[in-house]
Amino acid sequence: MSTERDHELRGAKASTGGDPTATSELLTQIARCLPAGLRPNLPAQRLVLRLAENGGLAAAPSIESIVPILTAEDRAVADQVVQAALQCGPYTKAEILGQVVSIAVDFTEVHPPNASTDTGGSTVR
């Protein structure tokens, strides 16, 4: 029987280098729900998703920051990322279901498949 912390550690590993495909797929899925052209890069922030076994969210997504105070601009962008994560489920990557994953907020290389109007996006810092 595994503990919640074990799930968190496995999820963090899967999204921070253990499985780069899991991170890429999550970012691509979430990017589909970001405003057109917005591809944020917030290097001091991580998006935390607590996923249920069915791919839904078990809790509201959150942003964890390594800096104590975010600028108003960074906070606004972080809020848009959280909103996109709320809208774009369910998540289907089997390796992360039922886990807590923490991914860098860096969408600069993400181009969602249905973003036909996306002109390359902008980077917000």
VMD Tcl script that draws the C-alpha trace (Angstrom):
set ca {
  {0.00 0.00 0.00}
  {1.51 3.30 -1.05}
  {1.12 6.55 0.77}
  {0.06 9.88 -0.68}
  {3.66 11.07 -0.36}
  {4.85 8.09 -2.46}
  {2.37 9.12 -5.15}
  {3.61 12.71 -4.95}
  {7.22 11.61 -5.35}
  {6.44 9.37 -8.33}
  {4.37 12.11 -9.94}
  {7.10 14.67 -9.42}
  {9.66 12.28 -10.91}
  {7.43 11.61 -13.92}
  {7.04 15.30 -14.58}
  {10.53 16.53 -13.74}
  {12.74 14.34 -15.84}
  {11.66 10.76 -15.31}
  {9.27 10.93 -18.27}
  {9.68 14.02 -20.45}
  {6.74 12.85 -22.58}
  {4.41 13.15 -19.58}
  {5.46 16.77 -19.05}
  {5.20 17.62 -22.73}
  {1.74 16.09 -23.03}
  {0.48 17.89 -19.92}
  {1.81 21.23 -21.11}
  {0.35 20.70 -24.58}
  {-3.04 19.80 -23.15}
  {-3.08 22.82 -20.82}
  {-1.82 25.16 -23.56}
  {-4.98 24.44 -25.57}
  {-6.93 26.30 -22.88}
  {-4.60 29.29 -22.55}
  {-5.58 32.53 -24.28}
  {-4.55 32.57 -27.95}
  {-0.86 33.35 -28.34}
  {-0.05 33.19 -24.62}
  {2.89 30.85 -23.98}
  {4.12 31.84 -20.51}
  {7.52 31.12 -19.07}
  {7.67 31.67 -15.32}
  {10.98 30.08 -14.30}
  {10.43 30.49 -10.56}
  {6.99 28.86 -10.58}
  {5.69 25.29 -10.79}
  {2.17 24.19 -11.57}
  {0.95 21.55 -9.12}
  {-1.80 19.19 -10.24}
  {-3.39 16.63 -7.90}
  {-4.89 14.09 -10.29}
  {-7.59 11.57 -9.49}
  {-7.45 8.00 -10.78}
  {-10.03 8.89 -13.45}
  {-7.93 11.77 -14.84}
  {-9.97 14.51 -13.24}
  {-8.55 16.95 -10.75}
  {-8.73 15.80 -7.13}
  {-8.07 19.37 -5.97}
  {-7.73 22.78 -7.55}
  {-4.43 23.30 -9.36}
  {-1.98 25.63 -7.66}
  {1.20 27.52 -8.39}
  {4.20 27.05 -6.12}
  {6.87 29.69 -6.26}
  {10.48 29.69 -5.17}
  {10.37 33.46 -4.83}
  {8.46 34.95 -1.92}
  {6.59 37.64 -3.85}
  {5.30 37.50 -7.41}
  {4.95 40.60 -9.52}
  {1.39 41.54 -10.43}
  {2.11 40.52 -14.04}
  {3.50 37.12 -13.01}
  {0.53 36.55 -10.69}
  {-1.91 37.34 -13.51}
  {-0.15 34.92 -15.85}
  {0.01 32.24 -13.14}
  {-3.74 32.66 -12.63}
  {-4.30 32.11 -16.36}
  {-2.25 28.90 -16.21}
  {-4.29 27.63 -13.25}
  {-7.53 28.51 -15.06}
  {-6.34 26.64 -18.18}
  {-5.42 23.59 -16.09}
  {-8.92 23.63 -14.58}
  {-10.56 23.80 -18.01}
  {-8.45 21.29 -19.93}
  {-9.00 18.04 -18.06}
  {-9.45 15.21 -17.86}
  {-5.82 14.20 -18.07}
  {-5.16 10.78 -19.57}
  {-1.45 9.95 -19.24}
  {-1.64 6.67 -17.30}
  {1.69 7.17 -15.50}
  {0.43 10.25 -13.66}
  {-3.15 9.31 -12.78}
  {-3.83 9.33 -9.05}
  {-0.68 11.32 -8.38}
  {0.47 14.83 -7.59}
  {2.61 16.28 -10.35}
  {4.65 19.44 -10.32}
  {5.69 20.90 -13.66}
  {7.66 23.97 -14.61}
  {5.52 26.80 -15.95}
  {7.26 26.98 -19.32}
  {5.02 26.85 -22.38}
  {7.49 28.51 -24.76}
  {8.04 25.35 -26.82}
  {4.43 24.14 -26.69}
  {2.28 24.37 -29.77}
  {-1.11 22.73 -29.28}
  {-2.33 20.74 -32.29}
  {-5.50 22.82 -32.69}
  {-3.77 26.19 -32.45}
  {-4.21 27.06 -36.13}
  {-4.49 30.75 -35.26}
  {-1.41 30.70 -33.05}
  {1.32 32.78 -34.65}
  {4.13 31.46 -32.54}
  {2.96 32.84 -29.24}
  {4.48 35.33 -26.93}
  {6.65 34.75 -23.95}
  {5.63 36.41 -20.74}
  {8.10 36.65 -17.88}
}
mol new
graphics top color blue
foreach p $ca { graphics top sphere $p radius 0.5 }
foreach p [lrange $ca 0 end-1] q [lrange $ca 1 end] { graphics top cylinder $p $q radius 0.2 }
display resetview
